[in-house]
Amino acid sequence: MKVCVIGSGTMGSGIGEVFAISSNEVVLYDIYENQIANARVRIEESLGKLRDSGKIKEEPRDIVSRIRFTTSPVRP
């Protein structure tokens, strides 16, 4: 499944992370470049903690590779 999340704040990045963990292709969109950059860092840190605690087995970089971070409007 392909999922588009509009807004990359705390809630949007969390939603995108959960979908990516579930093997979905995710487009994470925000109008602000700094929000996108912060979302990537937040997701990478969160996935690292999940892996270190044994809650996920997949490498964080593999999960992040399923997320497209963008400030360009998304078209279906």
C-alpha positions, 0 to 999 in steps of 0.5 A: 500500500502507498500512504501519503501523510500531510504534515510532518510534525510529531503526529504526522511523522509518527503516523508515517513511521508506523506505516513504514514499519508495517512495510508500506511505502510512505510519502511524508509531505510538509511545506516547511523543509525544516519540519521534514528534516526534523521528522527524519531525525525523529523517525530515525531516533525512534526506530533506533530505540525500537530496535535496541529494545527488541520491538523491531528486528528490521534495520532502521535504515531499511524502514526509513528507505520506504519513506519519501520526505518531500516539500513538493505537492503530492499527486495521486 
